[in-house]
Structure formats: C-alpha cells, structure tokens
C-alpha cells in the first residue's frame, strides 16, 4: 500500500533547509480544504494571500495569452505546491489554478507566514531558494513562449509578403490579360475600318476580335464576381446541375476544338437537384472545364461526370493534360495564385478562377477536391448536398 505524504513531509520536501519544528509549525498553522473539480483556486491577475500544498487530487495551471488564448502551463498533483509568490511579494497572481478532480489542499495564509519569516532565517533562506528556482522555470517558459511568438510572427510576415507579391503579380497579370486581347481587337478593327481585309480574312478577323472581346468581358466579369461574393448573399433554390453542366459543355466546344481536346459528358439518370445558386455554380463548372481544356496543350480527352448517392451530388471534371506540380497543390485555391509554366508549356490566366470556385462551393456548404499526377492529368470533384437530403446529413 502506497504511503501518502503528510503536509509536514511535503513542506520539508518543498523547502529543503526548513527545520522539522518549522515544518510542523507551518503544517499545523494551515487549514485543510477539499474542493470539487472545476473550482478556481487562484485567479490570474488577482491579489491573493494564500499558499497551497496539494495533499490529494490534481490542479491545472493556465495563463491567458494575447488576451484571448488560454494556454495550459502544467498540471500539479499530490506533493506539489503553488501560490508561493503571494507569501513573499504583494503582486498579482501570474496564472490561474483550477482543480481538474476533487482536490484536498493545505492552505497557509500570508499573515502567519510573515510572522514565521521574521523570526526564522532558515525559512527565509529556503523560500528564497525555491522562489529563485520557480522564477528560473518561469523565465525558461517565457523565453520558449517568445520563441514560439517570434516564429508565428515570422510566418505571418512571410504570408503577408507572399500576399503582397501575389496581389502585385495579379495587377500585372490583369493588365497583361486585358492589354493583349485589346491590342489584337484594336488592330483587327483598324484593319477592317481601313478596308484592308476581305472575304475569309475579313470573317477570320471578326471571329478573332469577338474571341478577344469575350476574353476581356470574362476577365472583367470574374473581377466583379469576386467583389460581389463578399457583398451579395446568394439566393439558393433547387438547381439541375446536370442541365447546367450540359450547357457549359456546349459553350466550351469551340474552345475544346481549337485545342484539339475531345469533350464527353455523362449525367446519371434520375439525377436529383441540388440546393444552390445556378449562376455561381455554372461559373464554377465553366472555370473547371475551361482549365481542363487550357491545361491540355497537346490535345487529349476531357470528361464531365455527374452522379449522386444517398446524400450528395458529385460533379467530376477529368482531363489528360499536363497535371499539377505537387509543390503547387497547397496553394492551388489561393486568390491570385496561378501556374505560369508546367512541363515546358506556358499558360496565361489571372489566378482568380480556382479561388472563385473554392469560395462558391464553400458558400454552398460543399467540398471541392483535386487529384493530379504531373504529366497525366487532373480530376476536380465537386460535392454538393442533394436538395431532397436532410440538411445535417451530407457533410457532418
């Protein structure tokens, strides 16, 4: 059977150098109290006048960090003590102490301790030694905390620098993405106005001008849509995402033919509707299909498959293009991030598409997933809740 230390023995262990008589006097002058779990014995910042020795049970020492985060410093058990600073210095508690189990403590009041310190050099010396040790421990914890904060601050500065760089790159990219089609459209229109183009050349110039104007309109619409997403609340209603996907495929066929990419579409029979905003969901599907075609510079196959299970409707856009480098995957859905070069192929774009797609799907309470292998293509999967499914069953 384990021997349970008495208050007298704990005091002698806690303060080496205290005489047996002094330890006995301290133990007999204290008051034994039992507290239930969840009782706060010391309040951080409070002026308190008690010293505690734990006889049974367990307490947790916590400290408030950055005015909001409660950090656990340590747990104490039988034989441990706390609150010694209240005995020798009129200072606020440096931490809070809360019982985590029914706990019995010996409480020694400062008034008695002051009297003992005045007449006992050994008690004074023992207390100075112990408090010095505790202060060293606190300094070590403070230094470690500063190291952590320094690391967090460095990471925050790094993220800020990356964001500022991305925004700078975004503005440069947008300027380039607007200037290139505007310059081409302006050149062709000027040639048409001067009567320099006729027959097939005239028709081709008009087609090219229309495509470039469409690029400009699409880019401006993306910028405006990104701004609206933070300001306008979407209105959800039942949406036939299969019909929506079919419309996007038809709209992208010419783009796919220019890139020598084959398009195929599978829609499961009796496909249920999803709750959503048709305009924003259509934009997401268009972004994913446009990317699948764009990142297939050597041709290949792109497929949209729309299916469902008991709770969700899934839409998968698969391509056999260049794929996504592994190092780019963590940043893929960040605003303004874009892939300029993959596998020796150069690509244009504003870096807004996938961030828009992610934000839209998040607003719908869904998920967007990506799988990719460099040189072999990518799969983007959208998961949305069925309109006829229980609100709490799809992604709980």
C-alpha positions as CSV (number, residue, x, y, z in Angstrom):
1,X,0.0,0.0,0.0
2,X,1.4,3.4,-1.1
3,X,2.3,5.8,1.7
4,X,0.5,9.2,1.4
5,X,2.8,12.1,2.3
6,X,1.7,14.3,5.2
7,X,1.6,18.1,5.0
8,X,4.6,18.1,7.3
9,X,6.6,15.8,4.9
10,X,5.5,17.8,1.8
11,X,6.7,21.1,3.4
12,X,10.1,19.6,4.2
13,X,10.4,18.3,0.6
14,X,9.2,21.5,-1.0
15,X,11.5,23.7,1.1
16,X,14.8,21.9,1.9
17,X,16.5,23.6,4.8
18,X,13.4,24.2,6.9
19,X,13.8,22.6,10.3
20,X,11.4,19.8,11.4
21,X,9.9,22.1,14.0
22,X,9.3,24.8,11.5
23,X,7.8,22.4,9.0
24,X,5.5,21.1,11.8
25,X,4.5,24.6,12.7
26,X,3.7,25.5,9.1
27,X,1.6,22.4,8.7
28,X,-0.3,22.9,11.9
29,X,-1.0,26.6,11.1
30,X,-2.6,25.8,7.8
31,X,-6.2,24.9,7.0
32,X,-7.1,21.7,5.1
33,X,-9.8,22.3,2.5
34,X,-11.4,20.0,-0.1
35,X,-12.7,21.4,-3.4
36,X,-14.7,19.8,-6.2
37,X,-13.5,19.6,-9.8
38,X,-13.7,22.9,-11.7
39,X,-13.0,25.1,-8.8
40,X,-10.7,28.1,-9.5
41,X,-8.3,28.4,-6.5
42,X,-6.1,31.2,-8.0
43,X,-7.3,33.8,-10.4
44,X,-4.7,35.3,-12.8
45,X,-4.2,39.0,-12.1
46,X,-5.9,38.8,-8.7
47,X,-4.2,40.0,-5.4
48,X,-4.5,36.9,-3.2
49,X,-2.8,35.9,0.1
50,X,-2.7,32.1,0.3
51,X,-0.1,29.5,-0.4
52,X,-1.4,26.0,-1.3
53,X,0.1,22.5,-0.9
54,X,-1.7,19.7,-2.7
55,X,-2.5,16.7,-0.5
56,X,-4.8,14.8,-2.9
57,X,-6.2,15.4,-6.3
58,X,-5.0,17.4,-9.3
59,X,-5.0,21.0,-10.5
60,X,-4.2,22.7,-13.8
61,X,-2.2,25.9,-14.2
62,X,-3.2,28.1,-17.1
63,X,-2.3,31.5,-18.4
64,X,-4.0,33.9,-20.8
65,X,-2.0,34.7,-23.9
66,X,-2.7,37.6,-26.2
67,X,-5.9,38.4,-24.3
68,X,-7.8,35.5,-25.9
69,X,-5.9,32.2,-25.9
70,X,-5.8,30.2,-22.7
71,X,-2.6,28.2,-22.5
72,X,-2.1,25.2,-20.2
73,X,1.3,25.5,-18.5
74,X,1.3,22.3,-16.4
75,X,-0.7,20.0,-14.1
76,X,0.1,19.5,-10.5
77,X,-0.6,16.6,-8.2
78,X,-0.1,15.4,-4.6
79,X,3.1,16.9,-3.1
80,X,3.2,19.9,-5.4
81,X,2.5,23.4,-4.3
82,X,1.6,26.8,-5.8
83,X,1.0,30.4,-4.8
84,X,4.3,30.9,-3.1
85,X,4.8,34.3,-4.6
86,X,1.7,35.6,-2.6
87,X,3.6,34.8,0.6
88,X,6.7,37.0,-0.1
89,X,5.5,39.6,-2.6
90,X,2.4,41.7,-2.9
91,X,1.9,41.0,-6.6
92,X,-1.0,39.7,-8.7
93,X,-1.3,36.0,-9.5
94,X,0.8,35.2,-12.6
95,X,-1.5,32.3,-13.6
96,X,-4.9,30.7,-12.8
97,X,-5.1,27.4,-11.0
98,X,-8.2,25.2,-11.4
99,X,-9.0,21.8,-9.9
100,X,-9.5,19.1,-12.5
101,X,-10.6,16.5,-10.0
102,X,-11.8,16.6,-6.3
103,X,-8.7,18.1,-4.6
104,X,-7.6,18.4,-1.0
105,X,-5.1,21.2,-0.2
106,X,-3.4,22.7,2.8
107,X,-3.8,26.5,2.7
108,X,-1.3,28.7,4.6
109,X,-2.2,32.4,4.9
110,X,0.3,35.2,4.3
111,X,-0.2,36.7,7.8
112,X,1.1,33.6,9.6
113,X,4.0,33.3,7.1
114,X,5.1,36.9,7.6
115,X,5.5,36.2,11.3
116,X,7.4,33.0,10.6
117,X,9.8,34.7,8.2
118,X,10.6,37.5,10.7
119,X,11.8,35.0,13.3
120,X,13.3,32.2,11.2
121,X,16.4,32.7,8.9
122,X,16.2,29.1,7.7
123,X,12.6,29.6,6.4
124,X,13.6,32.8,4.7
125,X,16.6,31.1,3.0
126,X,14.5,28.1,1.9
127,X,11.8,30.4,0.4
128,X,14.4,32.5,-1.4
129,X,16.0,29.3,-2.9
130,X,12.6,27.9,-4.0
131,X,11.3,31.1,-5.4
132,X,14.5,31.6,-7.4
133,X,14.1,28.2,-8.8
134,X,10.5,28.9,-9.8
135,X,11.5,32.2,-11.4
136,X,14.1,30.4,-13.5
137,X,11.4,28.0,-14.6
138,X,9.1,30.8,-15.4
139,X,11.8,32.6,-17.4
140,X,12.5,29.5,-19.4
141,X,8.8,29.2,-20.2
142,X,8.7,32.9,-21.1
143,X,11.7,32.5,-23.4
144,X,10.1,29.5,-25.1
145,X,6.9,31.4,-25.5
146,X,8.8,34.3,-27.1
147,X,10.4,31.8,-29.5
148,X,7.0,30.5,-30.5
149,X,5.6,34.0,-30.9
150,X,8.7,35.0,-32.9
151,X,8.2,32.0,-35.2
152,X,4.5,32.8,-35.6
153,X,5.3,36.4,-36.3
154,X,7.9,35.5,-38.9
155,X,5.3,33.2,-40.6
156,X,2.7,36.0,-40.6
157,X,5.2,38.4,-42.2
158,X,6.0,35.7,-44.8
159,X,2.4,35.2,-45.6
160,X,1.9,39.0,-45.8
161,X,4.8,39.3,-48.1
162,X,3.5,36.4,-50.3
163,X,0.1,38.0,-50.4
164,X,1.5,41.4,-51.4
165,X,3.6,39.8,-54.1
166,X,0.6,37.8,-55.3
167,X,-1.5,41.0,-55.5
168,X,1.3,42.8,-57.3
169,X,1.5,39.9,-59.7
170,X,-2.3,39.8,-60.1
171,X,-2.4,43.5,-61.1
172,X,0.4,43.0,-63.6
173,X,-1.3,39.8,-64.9
174,X,-4.7,41.6,-65.2
175,X,-3.1,44.5,-67.1
176,X,-1.4,42.0,-69.5
177,X,-4.5,39.9,-69.8
178,X,-6.5,43.0,-70.8
179,X,-3.9,44.6,-73.0
180,X,-3.2,41.6,-75.2
181,X,-6.8,41.0,-76.4
182,X,-7.5,44.7,-76.5
183,X,-4.4,45.3,-78.7
184,X,-5.4,42.4,-81.0
185,X,-9.0,43.6,-81.3
186,X,-7.9,47.1,-81.9
187,X,-5.5,46.0,-84.7
188,X,-8.1,43.9,-86.5
189,X,-10.9,46.6,-86.2
190,X,-8.5,49.2,-87.5
191,X,-7.6,47.0,-90.5
192,X,-11.3,46.4,-91.1
193,X,-12.1,50.1,-91.0
194,X,-9.3,50.8,-93.5
195,X,-10.7,48.2,-95.8
196,X,-7.6,46.1,-95.7
197,X,-9.4,42.7,-95.1
198,X,-11.8,40.9,-97.4
199,X,-13.5,37.6,-97.8
200,X,-12.3,34.8,-95.5
201,X,-9.6,37.2,-93.9
202,X,-12.4,39.6,-93.0
203,X,-14.5,36.8,-91.4
204,X,-11.5,35.4,-89.6
205,X,-10.6,38.9,-88.3
206,X,-14.1,39.4,-86.9
207,X,-14.1,35.9,-85.2
208,X,-10.7,36.7,-83.6
209,X,-11.9,40.1,-82.5
210,X,-15.0,38.6,-80.9
211,X,-12.9,36.0,-79.1
212,X,-10.6,38.7,-77.7
213,X,-13.6,40.8,-76.6
214,X,-15.1,37.7,-74.9
215,X,-11.8,37.2,-73.0
216,X,-11.9,40.8,-71.8
217,X,-15.6,40.5,-70.8
218,X,-14.9,37.2,-69.0
219,X,-12.0,38.7,-67.1
220,X,-13.9,41.8,-66.0
221,X,-16.8,39.6,-65.0
222,X,-14.5,37.5,-62.8
223,X,-13.2,40.6,-61.1
224,X,-16.7,41.9,-60.5
225,X,-18.0,38.5,-59.4
226,X,-15.1,38.1,-56.9
227,X,-16.1,41.5,-55.4
228,X,-19.8,40.7,-55.3
229,X,-19.2,37.4,-53.5
230,X,-18.1,39.4,-50.4
231,X,-21.1,41.8,-50.6
232,X,-24.1,39.9,-52.0
233,X,-25.8,37.0,-50.3
234,X,-26.7,34.2,-52.7
235,X,-30.3,33.0,-53.1
236,X,-30.5,29.2,-53.1
237,X,-33.1,27.2,-54.9
238,X,-33.3,23.7,-56.4
239,X,-30.8,23.5,-59.4
240,X,-30.5,20.9,-62.1
241,X,-26.7,20.7,-62.1
242,X,-26.8,18.1,-65.0
243,X,-28.6,20.5,-67.3
244,X,-26.2,23.2,-66.1
245,X,-23.2,21.0,-66.9
246,X,-24.6,20.2,-70.4
247,X,-24.9,23.9,-71.1
248,X,-21.3,24.6,-70.1
249,X,-20.1,21.8,-72.3
250,X,-21.8,23.2,-75.3
251,X,-20.4,26.6,-74.6
252,X,-16.9,25.2,-74.4
253,X,-17.0,23.0,-77.5
254,X,-15.3,25.6,-79.8
255,X,-12.6,26.2,-77.2
256,X,-12.0,22.4,-77.0
257,X,-11.9,22.0,-80.8
258,X,-9.3,24.8,-81.1
259,X,-7.1,22.9,-78.5
260,X,-7.8,19.5,-80.1
261,X,-9.5,18.3,-76.9
262,X,-12.3,15.8,-77.0
263,X,-15.3,16.5,-74.7
264,X,-17.6,13.9,-73.2
265,X,-20.4,14.2,-70.7
266,X,-22.2,11.6,-68.5
267,X,-25.2,12.5,-66.4
268,X,-26.7,9.8,-64.2
269,X,-30.3,9.0,-64.9
270,X,-32.9,10.5,-62.4
271,X,-30.3,12.9,-61.2
272,X,-31.6,14.8,-58.1
273,X,-31.3,18.6,-57.9
274,X,-29.0,20.4,-55.5
275,X,-29.8,23.5,-53.4
276,X,-27.8,26.4,-54.8
277,X,-27.3,29.5,-56.8
278,X,-27.4,28.5,-60.5
279,X,-25.4,31.5,-61.7
280,X,-22.5,30.9,-59.4
281,X,-22.5,27.1,-59.8
282,X,-22.5,27.5,-63.6
283,X,-19.5,29.8,-63.2
284,X,-17.6,27.1,-61.2
285,X,-18.3,24.3,-63.7
286,X,-17.2,26.7,-66.5
287,X,-14.0,27.5,-64.6
288,X,-13.1,23.9,-64.1
289,X,-13.9,22.9,-67.7
290,X,-12.0,25.9,-69.2
291,X,-9.0,25.0,-67.1
292,X,-9.2,21.3,-68.1
293,X,-9.1,22.4,-71.8
294,X,-6.4,25.1,-71.3
295,X,-4.1,22.7,-69.4
296,X,-4.3,20.1,-72.2
297,X,-2.0,21.8,-74.8
298,X,-1.2,18.6,-76.5
299,X,-4.9,17.7,-77.0
300,X,-6.4,14.7,-75.2
301,X,-9.8,14.0,-73.5
302,X,-11.8,15.9,-71.0
303,X,-14.8,14.4,-69.3
304,X,-17.6,15.7,-67.0
305,X,-19.4,13.1,-65.0
306,X,-22.4,14.0,-62.8
307,X,-23.5,11.3,-60.4
308,X,-25.2,11.0,-57.0
309,X,-25.6,8.9,-53.8
310,X,-28.0,9.0,-50.9
311,X,-26.9,12.4,-49.7
312,X,-24.8,14.1,-52.3
313,X,-24.5,15.0,-56.0
314,X,-21.0,14.8,-57.4
315,X,-19.6,16.5,-60.5
316,X,-16.1,15.4,-61.7
317,X,-14.1,17.2,-64.3
318,X,-11.3,14.9,-65.6
319,X,-8.6,15.7,-68.1
320,X,-5.5,14.1,-69.6
321,X,-3.4,17.3,-69.6
322,X,-0.1,18.4,-68.0
323,X,-1.2,17.8,-64.4
324,X,-0.3,19.9,-61.4
325,X,3.1,20.0,-59.7
326,X,3.0,18.6,-56.1
327,X,4.5,21.8,-54.7
328,X,1.7,23.9,-56.2
329,X,-1.2,21.8,-54.6
330,X,-1.3,23.6,-51.2
331,X,-1.6,27.0,-52.9
332,X,-3.9,25.9,-55.7
333,X,-7.1,27.6,-54.4
334,X,-5.4,30.8,-53.1
335,X,-6.6,34.0,-54.5
336,X,-4.3,35.3,-57.3
337,X,-2.2,32.1,-57.4
338,X,-1.6,30.8,-61.0
339,X,0.5,28.3,-62.8
340,X,2.7,30.1,-65.4
341,X,4.5,27.0,-66.7
342,X,4.0,23.3,-66.4
343,X,6.0,20.6,-68.3
344,X,7.6,23.2,-70.6
345,X,4.3,24.7,-71.6
346,X,3.5,28.4,-70.8
347,X,0.0,29.3,-69.6
348,X,-1.9,32.6,-69.2
349,X,-4.6,33.5,-66.7
350,X,-5.5,35.8,-63.9
351,X,-5.2,33.4,-61.0
352,X,-8.8,34.0,-59.9
353,X,-10.7,31.0,-61.3
354,X,-10.0,28.3,-58.7
355,X,-10.2,30.7,-55.8
356,X,-13.7,31.7,-57.0
357,X,-14.7,28.1,-57.4
358,X,-13.5,27.2,-53.9
359,X,-15.3,30.2,-52.3
360,X,-18.6,29.4,-54.2
361,X,-18.5,25.7,-53.2
362,X,-17.7,26.7,-49.6
363,X,-20.7,29.1,-49.6
364,X,-22.8,26.1,-50.7
365,X,-21.7,24.0,-47.8
366,X,-20.0,21.6,-50.2
367,X,-16.5,20.5,-50.9
368,X,-14.1,20.7,-53.9
369,X,-11.4,18.1,-54.1
370,X,-8.4,17.7,-56.5
371,X,-6.3,14.8,-57.6
372,X,-3.5,15.2,-60.1
373,X,-0.4,13.5,-61.4
374,X,2.2,15.5,-63.3
375,X,2.1,14.7,-67.0
376,X,-1.0,12.6,-66.7
377,X,-3.8,15.0,-65.9
378,X,-6.1,16.1,-63.1
379,X,-9.5,15.3,-61.6
380,X,-11.5,18.1,-59.9
381,X,-14.5,16.8,-57.9
382,X,-17.4,19.0,-56.5
383,X,-19.6,17.5,-53.8
384,X,-22.9,19.2,-53.1
385,X,-25.9,18.3,-50.9
386,X,-29.0,16.9,-52.6
387,X,-32.0,19.2,-52.4
388,X,-34.0,16.3,-51.0
389,X,-31.4,15.3,-48.4
390,X,-31.6,16.2,-44.8
391,X,-29.6,19.4,-44.1
392,X,-27.4,17.8,-41.5
393,X,-26.6,14.5,-43.2
394,X,-24.2,15.3,-46.1
395,X,-21.0,16.6,-44.6
396,X,-21.4,16.1,-40.9
